[in-house]
């Protein structure tokens, strides 16, 4: 069989059950502690859908103030976890991802159904609604123990990473001192 047997697949055929551990996630997303909000990818279908896991622990810094006697994961961080899962899906398709950032451009229909607390395992499922070359609209649903905790439609866009020069530019000449 030749490569032309199914030209629509391109050089990377779909991997419907691709998983990623934290090291692989960190090689794709620029986020780091305390703002890396996904721990593992358990399913991924290219340009279609991703399922990630976040283990919520009492040691996370937001819980010292949100709220001291009743720790609840802030809703904005739940939406950020959805965006990071979507980012892991999106950025795997971008060859020059080290020179790009994925930023929010919109959050719609956000709903928070139940509190997310330390000890919960958050299952984050993000499905692509619309994929363009530089922007993606995604539907995110977070569940805990099979019950919906939060959901939102988010849009993100790829932008050049500030302070990064394109790899094709020659290095600047050193001036005399």
N, CA and C atoms as a LAMMPS dump frame, in Angstrom:
ITEM: TIMESTEP
0
ITEM: NUMBER OF ATOMS
531
ITEM: BOX BOUNDS ff ff ff
-5.0000000000000000e+02 5.0000000000000000e+02
-5.0000000000000000e+02 5.0000000000000000e+02
-5.0000000000000000e+02 5.0000000000000000e+02
ITEM: ATOMS id mol type element x y z
1 1 1 N 0.853 -1.182 0
2 1 2 C 0 0 0
3 1 3 C 0.89 1.233 0
4 2 1 N 0.552 2.215 -0.811
5 2 2 C 1.355 3.426 -0.885
6 2 3 C 0.732 4.517 -0.032
7 3 1 N 1.5 5.604 0.143
8 3 2 C 0.997 6.729 0.93
9 3 3 C -0.206 7.388 0.272
10 4 1 N -0.368 7.193 -1.033
11 4 2 C -1.48 7.842 -1.721
12 4 3 C -2.786 7.065 -1.583
13 5 1 N -2.784 5.949 -0.862
14 5 2 C -4.002 5.155 -0.69
15 5 3 C -5.105 5.967 -0.026
16 6 1 N -4.751 6.836 0.908
17 6 2 C -5.741 7.685 1.548
18 6 3 C -5.141 9.077 1.736
19 7 1 N -5.124 9.89 0.675
20 7 2 C -4.454 11.188 0.759
21 7 3 C -5.104 12.153 1.734
22 8 1 N -6.374 11.96 2.096
23 8 2 C -7.025 12.889 3.017
24 8 3 C -6.456 12.812 4.423
25 9 1 N -5.773 11.728 4.74
26 9 2 C -5.225 11.582 6.086
27 9 3 C -3.969 12.417 6.295
28 10 1 N -3.287 12.819 5.241
29 10 2 C -2.057 13.569 5.416
30 10 3 C -0.981 12.681 6.004
31 11 1 N 0.033 13.304 6.567
32 11 2 C 1.129 12.492 7.096
33 11 3 C 0.921 12.079 8.548
34 12 1 N -0.13 12.566 9.209
35 12 2 C -0.429 12.187 10.592
36 12 3 C -1.839 11.621 10.657
37 13 1 N -2.018 10.306 10.551
38 13 2 C -3.369 9.752 10.628
39 13 3 C -3.975 9.977 12.007
40 14 1 N -5.3 10.026 12.082
41 14 2 C -5.943 10.26 13.376
42 14 3 C -5.578 9.195 14.408
43 15 1 N -5.426 9.64 15.645
44 15 2 C -5.168 8.718 16.748
45 15 3 C -6.305 8.899 17.739
46 16 1 N -7.406 8.164 17.58
47 16 2 C -8.596 8.44 18.376
48 16 3 C -8.414 8.267 19.875
49 17 1 N -7.453 7.498 20.315
50 17 2 C -7.303 7.283 21.749
51 17 3 C -5.917 7.679 22.231
52 18 1 N -5.351 8.731 21.646
53 18 2 C -4.035 9.201 22.053
54 18 3 C -4.102 9.727 23.482
55 19 1 N -3.122 9.378 24.277
56 19 2 C -3.047 9.876 25.646
57 19 3 C -1.763 10.677 25.817
58 20 1 N -1.712 11.524 26.849
59 20 2 C -0.52 12.302 27.167
60 20 3 C -0.34 12.337 28.671
61 21 1 N 0.883 12.135 29.109
62 21 2 C 1.187 12.319 30.523
63 21 3 C 1.605 13.776 30.743
64 22 1 N 1.932 14.119 31.969
65 22 2 C 2.224 15.517 32.307
66 22 3 C 3.449 16.039 31.562
67 23 1 N 4.445 15.198 31.321
68 23 2 C 5.648 15.633 30.603
69 23 3 C 5.295 16.005 29.162
70 24 1 N 4.456 15.193 28.524
71 24 2 C 4.024 15.508 27.155
72 24 3 C 3.166 16.768 27.128
73 25 1 N 2.286 16.919 28.109
74 25 2 C 1.454 18.129 28.178
75 25 3 C 2.345 19.361 28.306
76 26 1 N 3.362 19.292 29.168
77 26 2 C 4.257 20.429 29.375
78 26 3 C 5.109 20.72 28.145
79 27 1 N 5.286 19.745 27.264
80 27 2 C 6.028 20.002 26.028
81 27 3 C 5.159 20.736 25.002
82 28 1 N 3.845 20.775 25.228
83 28 2 C 2.915 21.423 24.302
84 28 3 C 2.405 22.751 24.849
85 29 1 N 1.976 22.762 26.116
86 29 2 C 1.425 23.984 26.718
87 29 3 C 2.531 24.795 27.392
88 30 1 N 2.437 26.123 27.357
89 30 2 C 3.449 26.947 28.025
90 30 3 C 3.193 27.123 29.523
91 31 1 N 2.041 26.71 30.025
92 31 2 C 1.664 26.918 31.42
93 31 3 C 2.524 26.08 32.361
94 32 1 N 2.748 26.607 33.546
95 32 2 C 3.494 25.906 34.584
96 32 3 C 2.832 26.181 35.929
97 33 1 N 3.289 25.475 36.965
98 33 2 C 2.774 25.672 38.315
99 33 3 C 2.834 27.148 38.653
100 34 1 N 1.816 27.706 39.258
101 34 2 C 0.601 27.074 39.751
102 34 3 C -0.567 27.143 38.763
103 35 1 N -0.279 27.378 37.481
104 35 2 C -1.38 27.61 36.547
105 35 3 C -1.541 26.535 35.478
106 36 1 N -0.818 25.438 35.574
107 36 2 C -1.057 24.316 34.671
108 36 3 C -2.204 23.507 35.267
109 37 1 N -3.324 23.442 34.561
110 37 2 C -4.552 22.93 35.161
111 37 3 C -5.045 21.62 34.564
112 38 1 N -4.219 20.932 33.794
113 38 2 C -4.57 19.573 33.377
114 38 3 C -3.396 18.664 33.717
115 39 1 N -3.722 17.467 34.193
116 39 2 C -2.703 16.524 34.638
117 39 3 C -2.449 15.399 33.645
118 40 1 N -3.448 15.064 32.857
119 40 2 C -3.328 13.924 31.947
120 40 3 C -4.368 14.074 30.846
121 41 1 N -4.013 13.624 29.651
122 41 2 C -4.969 13.519 28.552
123 41 3 C -5.27 12.039 28.396
124 42 1 N -6.558 11.681 28.442
125 42 2 C -6.92 10.26 28.354
126 42 3 C -7.515 9.874 27.004
127 43 1 N -7.976 10.86 26.24
128 43 2 C -8.483 10.604 24.89
129 43 3 C -8.229 11.832 24.036
130 44 1 N -7.919 11.59 22.754
131 44 2 C -7.767 12.715 21.851
132 44 3 C -8.034 12.252 20.423
133 45 1 N -8.917 12.981 19.751
134 45 2 C -9.183 12.769 18.339
135 45 3 C -8.797 14.062 17.636
136 46 1 N -7.843 13.976 16.733
137 46 2 C -7.296 15.17 16.081
138 46 3 C -8.387 16.096 15.569
139 47 1 N -8.238 17.369 15.924
140 47 2 C -9.113 18.453 15.471
141 47 3 C -10.589 18.245 15.811
142 48 1 N -10.882 17.303 16.702
143 48 2 C -12.278 16.975 16.999
144 48 3 C -12.607 17.064 18.473
145 49 1 N -11.81 16.375 19.315
146 49 2 C -12.206 16.249 20.721
147 49 3 C -11.013 15.827 21.558
148 50 1 N -11.068 16.223 22.84
149 50 2 C -10.039 15.833 23.797
150 50 3 C -10.709 15.636 25.153
151 51 1 N -10.193 14.679 25.918
152 51 2 C -10.65 14.463 27.286
153 51 3 C -9.409 14.489 28.175
154 52 1 N -9.434 15.382 29.16
155 52 2 C -8.304 15.532 30.077
156 52 3 C -8.794 15.371 31.511
157 53 1 N -7.848 15.132 32.39
158 53 2 C -8.125 14.954 33.817
159 53 3 C -7.355 15.991 34.615
160 54 1 N -8.013 16.552 35.609
161 54 2 C -7.343 17.395 36.6
162 54 3 C -7.703 16.86 37.967
163 55 1 N -6.69 16.533 38.735
164 55 2 C -6.885 16.096 40.112
165 55 3 C -6.812 17.343 40.999
166 56 1 N -7.897 17.648 41.642
167 56 2 C -7.997 18.857 42.466
168 56 3 C -7.488 18.51 43.868
169 57 1 N -6.489 19.262 44.341
170 57 2 C -5.926 18.976 45.667
171 57 3 C -5.992 20.199 46.574
172 58 1 N -6.024 19.959 47.858
173 58 2 C -6.088 21.035 48.851
174 58 3 C -4.812 21.871 48.872
175 59 1 N -3.737 21.375 48.278
176 59 2 C -2.464 22.089 48.279
177 59 3 C -2.395 23.212 47.246
178 60 1 N -3.405 23.396 46.422
179 60 2 C -3.371 24.419 45.381
180 60 3 C -3.55 25.8 45.992
181 61 1 N -2.779 26.787 45.528
182 61 2 C -2.748 28.094 46.195
183 61 3 C -4.074 28.846 46.203
184 62 1 N -4.951 28.639 45.22
185 62 2 C -6.216 29.388 45.199
186 62 3 C -7.102 29.065 46.388
187 63 1 N -6.909 27.897 46.987
188 63 2 C -7.795 27.501 48.083
189 63 3 C -7.507 28.224 49.397
190 64 1 N -6.359 28.89 49.512
191 64 2 C -6.101 29.654 50.738
192 64 3 C -7.028 30.858 50.84
193 65 1 N -7.515 31.354 49.695
194 65 2 C -8.392 32.521 49.738
195 65 3 C -9.762 32.3 49.117
196 66 1 N -9.998 31.144 48.518
197 66 2 C -11.272 30.893 47.808
198 66 3 C -11.843 29.563 48.224
199 67 1 N -12.404 29.374 49.267
200 67 2 C -12.611 30.231 50.425
201 67 3 C -11.918 29.563 51.592
202 68 1 N -11.393 30.332 52.561
203 68 2 C -10.598 29.733 53.636
204 68 3 C -11.287 28.6 54.396
205 69 1 N -12.569 28.71 54.662
206 69 2 C -13.254 27.661 55.409
207 69 3 C -14.061 26.711 54.534
208 70 1 N -14.114 26.987 53.23
209 70 2 C -14.87 26.146 52.303
210 70 3 C -14.214 26.238 50.922
211 71 1 N -13.132 25.469 50.702
212 71 2 C -12.386 25.59 49.439
213 71 3 C -13.206 25.135 48.229
214 72 1 N -13.344 26.035 47.257
215 72 2 C -14.029 25.761 46.001
216 72 3 C -13.117 26.221 44.869
217 73 1 N -12.98 25.395 43.84
218 73 2 C -12.193 25.797 42.672
219 73 3 C -12.909 26.953 41.985
220 74 1 N -12.219 28.086 41.784
221 74 2 C -12.863 29.226 41.129
222 74 3 C -13.363 28.862 39.728
223 75 1 N -14.531 29.379 39.387
224 75 2 C -15.116 29.103 38.08
225 75 3 C -14.206 29.49 36.933
226 76 1 N -13.513 30.613 37.063
227 76 2 C -12.623 31.039 35.985
228 76 3 C -11.488 30.038 35.776
229 77 1 N -11.065 29.377 36.848
230 77 2 C -10.009 28.37 36.709
231 77 3 C -10.552 27.097 36.059
232 78 1 N -11.811 26.806 36.294
233 78 2 C -12.448 25.67 35.637
234 78 3 C -12.518 25.923 34.136
235 79 1 N -12.904 27.133 33.751
236 79 2 C -12.935 27.481 32.329
237 79 3 C -11.527 27.475 31.754
238 80 1 N -10.558 27.948 32.512
239 80 2 C -9.162 27.908 32.065
240 80 3 C -8.706 26.472 31.842
241 81 1 N -9.121 25.551 32.696
242 81 2 C -8.775 24.132 32.501
243 81 3 C -9.351 23.621 31.184
244 82 1 N -10.59 24.043 30.852
245 82 2 C -11.174 23.675 29.558
246 82 3 C -10.323 24.231 28.418
247 83 1 N -9.926 25.487 28.545
248 83 2 C -9.124 26.122 27.498
249 83 3 C -7.77 25.435 27.35
250 84 1 N -7.159 25.038 28.477
251 84 2 C -5.873 24.347 28.389
252 84 3 C -6.023 22.993 27.719
253 85 1 N -7.102 22.279 28.014
254 85 2 C -7.34 21.009 27.331
255 85 3 C -7.517 21.266 25.837
256 86 1 N -8.319 22.273 25.489
257 86 2 C -8.48 22.634 24.087
258 86 3 C -7.17 23.061 23.464
259 87 1 N -6.346 23.762 24.232
260 87 2 C -5.029 24.176 23.754
261 87 3 C -4.132 22.992 23.462
262 88 1 N -4.2 21.979 24.298
263 88 2 C -3.402 20.771 24.051
264 88 3 C -3.822 20.125 22.736
265 89 1 N -5.116 20.15 22.444
266 89 2 C -5.619 19.612 21.178
267 89 3 C -5.173 20.489 20.017
268 90 1 N -5.377 21.788 20.127
269 90 2 C -5.042 22.73 19.062
270 90 3 C -3.539 22.773 18.786
271 91 1 N -2.748 22.918 19.831
272 91 2 C -1.314 23.134 19.644
273 91 3 C -0.585 21.904 19.113
274 92 1 N -1.155 20.716 19.249
275 92 2 C -0.512 19.542 18.651
276 92 3 C -0.512 19.638 17.127
277 93 1 N -1.37 20.479 16.575
278 93 2 C -1.474 20.638 15.122
279 93 3 C -0.587 21.765 14.589
280 94 1 N 0.064 22.508 15.472
281 94 2 C 0.817 23.698 15.072
282 94 3 C 2.312 23.398 15.122
283 95 1 N 2.988 23.359 13.964
284 95 2 C 4.403 23 13.971
285 95 3 C 5.3 24.016 14.682
286 96 1 N 4.966 25.314 14.611
287 96 2 C 5.801 26.343 15.252
288 96 3 C 5.177 26.826 16.561
289 97 1 N 4.602 25.891 17.329
290 97 2 C 3.878 26.262 18.548
291 97 3 C 4.742 26.951 19.589
292 98 1 N 6.062 26.771 19.551
293 98 2 C 6.924 27.456 20.513
294 98 3 C 6.93 28.969 20.287
295 99 1 N 6.518 29.393 19.092
296 99 2 C 6.474 30.817 18.764
297 99 3 C 5.071 31.402 18.888
298 100 1 N 4.123 30.602 19.409
299 100 2 C 2.723 31.028 19.475
300 100 3 C 2.186 30.901 20.89
301 101 1 N 1.149 31.678 21.161
302 101 2 C 0.349 31.531 22.371
303 101 3 C -1.098 31.386 21.945
304 102 1 N -1.856 30.634 22.7
305 102 2 C -3.282 30.533 22.478
306 102 3 C -3.946 31.398 23.539
307 103 1 N -4.733 32.368 23.113
308 103 2 C -5.373 33.281 24.05
309 103 3 C -6.891 33.217 23.883
310 104 1 N -7.604 33.491 24.978
311 104 2 C -9.06 33.563 24.932
312 104 3 C -9.49 34.726 24.05
313 105 1 N -10.537 34.522 23.275
314 105 2 C -11.181 35.636 22.585
315 105 3 C -12.657 35.702 22.954
316 106 1 N -13.156 34.66 23.611
317 106 2 C -14.549 34.702 24.036
318 106 3 C -14.918 33.54 24.934
319 107 1 N -15.85 33.819 25.834
320 107 2 C -16.429 32.799 26.704
321 107 3 C -17.939 33.033 26.658
322 108 1 N -18.678 32.007 26.261
323 108 2 C -20.129 32.135 26.153
324 108 3 C -20.8 31.018 26.942
325 109 1 N -22.004 31.304 27.383
326 109 2 C -22.858 30.3 27.995
327 109 3 C -22.183 29.51 29.115
328 110 1 N -21.369 30.185 29.902
329 110 2 C -20.717 29.509 31.031
330 110 3 C -21.747 29.226 32.114
331 111 1 N -21.748 27.996 32.575
332 111 2 C -22.665 27.58 33.634
333 111 3 C -21.888 26.76 34.651
334 112 1 N -22.151 27.008 35.913
335 112 2 C -21.499 26.288 36.995
336 112 3 C -22.584 25.546 37.748
337 113 1 N -22.57 24.233 37.67
338 113 2 C -23.668 23.411 38.167
339 113 3 C -23.449 22.899 39.589
340 114 1 N -22.181 22.632 39.934
341 114 2 C -21.893 22.147 41.293
342 114 3 C -20.475 22.536 41.656
343 115 1 N -20.209 22.744 42.939
344 115 2 C -18.863 23.143 43.354
345 115 3 C -17.843 22.034 43.071
346 116 1 N -16.649 22.463 42.701
347 116 2 C -15.511 21.553 42.53
348 116 3 C -14.605 21.801 43.727
349 117 1 N -14.327 20.742 44.473
350 117 2 C -13.611 20.885 45.741
351 117 3 C -12.391 19.954 45.778
352 118 1 N -11.453 20.239 46.695
353 118 2 C -10.312 19.338 46.823
354 118 3 C -10.76 17.89 47.018
355 119 1 N -10.057 16.986 46.339
356 119 2 C -10.401 15.573 46.367
357 119 3 C -11.164 15.148 45.122
358 120 1 N -11.743 16.124 44.399
359 120 2 C -12.465 15.79 43.169
360 120 3 C -11.481 15.497 42.041
361 121 1 N -11.895 14.616 41.151
362 121 2 C -11.176 14.426 39.894
363 121 3 C -12.061 15.015 38.803
364 122 1 N -11.558 16.055 38.167
365 122 2 C -12.294 16.766 37.14
366 122 3 C -12.025 16.113 35.786
367 123 1 N -13.096 15.703 35.119
368 123 2 C -12.986 15.159 33.758
369 123 3 C -13.393 16.288 32.828
370 124 1 N -12.475 16.699 31.972
371 124 2 C -12.67 17.853 31.107
372 124 3 C -12.789 17.346 29.671
373 125 1 N -13.973 17.481 29.106
374 125 2 C -14.176 17.06 27.718
375 125 3 C -14.425 18.296 26.871
376 126 1 N -13.616 18.454 25.84
377 126 2 C -13.713 19.61 24.962
378 126 3 C -13.92 19.104 23.54
379 127 1 N -14.974 19.623 22.9
380 127 2 C -15.323 19.233 21.536
381 127 3 C -15.244 20.457 20.632
382 128 1 N -14.615 20.298 19.489
383 128 2 C -14.469 21.402 18.546
384 128 3 C -15.814 21.688 17.874
385 129 1 N -16.202 22.953 17.894
386 129 2 C -17.406 23.406 17.209
387 129 3 C -17.029 23.962 15.831
388 130 1 N -15.939 24.734 15.781
389 130 2 C -15.482 25.351 14.541
390 130 3 C -13.969 25.52 14.612
391 131 1 N -13.249 25.017 13.62
392 131 2 C -11.784 25.086 13.589
393 131 3 C -11.364 25.851 12.361
394 132 1 N -10.67 26.959 12.576
395 132 2 C -10.067 27.721 11.478
396 132 3 C -8.565 27.677 11.673
397 133 1 N -7.823 28.204 10.725
398 133 2 C -6.368 28.08 10.795
399 133 3 C -5.767 28.728 12.039
400 134 1 N -6.339 29.832 12.512
401 134 2 C -5.764 30.526 13.661
402 134 3 C -6.732 30.674 14.824
403 135 1 N -7.968 30.186 14.682
404 135 2 C -8.954 30.349 15.755
405 135 3 C -9.823 29.096 15.857
406 136 1 N -10.227 28.814 17.085
407 136 2 C -11.049 27.628 17.329
408 136 3 C -12.163 27.99 18.308
409 137 1 N -13.356 27.475 18.029
410 137 2 C -14.481 27.581 18.959
411 137 3 C -14.729 26.175 19.486
412 138 1 N -14.825 26.033 20.817
413 138 2 C -14.937 24.722 21.443
414 138 3 C -16.014 24.731 22.517
415 139 1 N -16.636 23.578 22.694
416 139 2 C -17.607 23.378 23.773
417 139 3 C -16.933 22.535 24.846
418 140 1 N -16.867 23.045 26.065
419 140 2 C -16.245 22.315 27.164
420 140 3 C -17.269 21.901 28.206
421 141 1 N -17.092 20.694 28.71
422 141 2 C -17.94 20.188 29.792
423 141 3 C -17.028 19.54 30.826
424 142 1 N -17.154 19.966 32.072
425 142 2 C -16.39 19.379 33.17
426 142 3 C -17.344 18.573 34.04
427 143 1 N -16.957 17.337 34.317
428 143 2 C -17.774 16.496 35.185
429 143 3 C -16.941 15.993 36.357
430 144 1 N -17.641 15.712 37.458
431 144 2 C -17.062 15.074 38.637
432 144 3 C -17.984 13.917 38.976
433 145 1 N -17.437 12.735 39.032
434 145 2 C -18.226 11.528 39.318
435 145 3 C -19.435 11.397 38.387
436 146 1 N -19.247 11.751 37.112
437 146 2 C -20.3 11.604 36.12
438 146 3 C -21.347 12.706 36.123
439 147 1 N -21.228 13.684 37.023
440 147 2 C -22.199 14.777 37.09
441 147 3 C -21.56 16.059 36.56
442 148 1 N -22.32 16.805 35.755
443 148 2 C -21.798 18.047 35.18
444 148 3 C -21.554 19.064 36.288
445 149 1 N -20.319 19.565 36.338
446 149 2 C -19.956 20.593 37.309
447 149 3 C -19.912 21.971 36.65
448 150 1 N -19.474 22.012 35.38
449 150 2 C -19.379 23.288 34.671
450 150 3 C -19.361 23.022 33.177
451 151 1 N -19.799 24.04 32.432
452 151 2 C -19.758 23.946 30.973
453 151 3 C -19.652 25.35 30.413
454 152 1 N -19.065 25.457 29.217
455 152 2 C -18.919 26.756 28.565
456 152 3 C -18.526 26.542 27.115
457 153 1 N -18.842 27.539 26.307
458 153 2 C -18.332 27.6 24.94
459 153 3 C -17.222 28.634 24.951
460 154 1 N -16.057 28.233 24.476
461 154 2 C -14.91 29.14 24.502
462 154 3 C -14.333 29.279 23.101
463 155 1 N -13.851 30.477 22.81
464 155 2 C -13.131 30.697 21.564
465 155 3 C -11.732 31.163 21.91
466 156 1 N -10.796 30.664 21.13
467 156 2 C -9.389 30.98 21.341
468 156 3 C -8.748 31.296 20
469 157 1 N -7.661 32.044 20.064
470 157 2 C -6.943 32.396 18.853
471 157 3 C -5.456 32.215 19.082
472 158 1 N -4.753 31.819 18.032
473 158 2 C -3.297 31.736 18.081
474 158 3 C -2.725 33.103 17.75
475 159 1 N -1.799 33.56 18.574
476 159 2 C -1.122 34.833 18.331
477 159 3 C 0.377 34.608 18.467
478 160 1 N 1.187 35.474 17.835
479 160 2 C 2.637 35.353 18.019
480 160 3 C 2.988 35.564 19.483
481 161 1 N 3.946 34.809 19.968
482 161 2 C 4.386 34.952 21.352
483 161 3 C 5.278 36.19 21.445
484 162 1 N 4.93 37.166 22.297
485 162 2 C 5.748 38.379 22.415
486 162 3 C 7.186 38.039 22.804
487 163 1 N 8.111 38.788 22.217
488 163 2 C 9.518 38.59 22.558
489 163 3 C 10.185 37.45 21.817
490 164 1 N 9.442 36.734 21.014
491 164 2 C 10.024 35.64 20.234
492 164 3 C 10.224 36.106 18.808
493 165 1 N 11.384 35.816 18.282
494 165 2 C 11.649 36.122 16.885
495 165 3 C 11.432 34.869 16.068
496 166 1 N 11.017 35.064 14.844
497 166 2 C 10.841 33.917 13.971
498 166 3 C 12.181 33.245 13.755
499 167 1 N 12.152 31.922 13.639
500 167 2 C 13.388 31.161 13.48
501 167 3 C 14.121 31.486 12.185
502 168 1 N 13.451 32.108 11.223
503 168 2 C 14.077 32.378 9.936
504 168 3 C 14.881 33.667 9.941
505 169 1 N 14.729 34.512 10.966
506 169 2 C 15.478 35.764 11.029
507 169 3 C 16.93 35.503 11.412
508 170 1 N 17.86 36.186 10.725
509 170 2 C 19.265 36.017 11.126
510 170 3 C 19.496 36.693 12.47
511 171 1 N 20.46 36.202 13.245
512 171 2 C 20.733 36.83 14.541
513 171 3 C 21.211 38.272 14.332
514 172 1 N 20.885 39.114 15.293
515 172 2 C 21.296 40.525 15.227
516 172 3 C 22.818 40.617 15.356
517 173 1 N 23.411 41.51 14.571
518 173 2 C 24.872 41.691 14.638
519 173 3 C 25.219 42.416 15.927
520 174 1 N 26.337 42.017 16.518
521 174 2 C 26.758 42.691 17.754
522 174 3 C 27.38 44.02 17.423
523 175 1 N 26.98 45.043 18.161
524 175 2 C 27.545 46.362 17.94
525 175 3 C 28.774 46.584 18.822
526 176 1 N 29.583 47.544 18.476
527 176 2 C 30.758 47.868 19.285
528 176 3 C 30.35 48.524 20.579
529 177 1 N 31.178 48.379 21.607
530 177 2 C 30.822 48.977 22.897
531 177 3 C 31.761 50.035 23.285
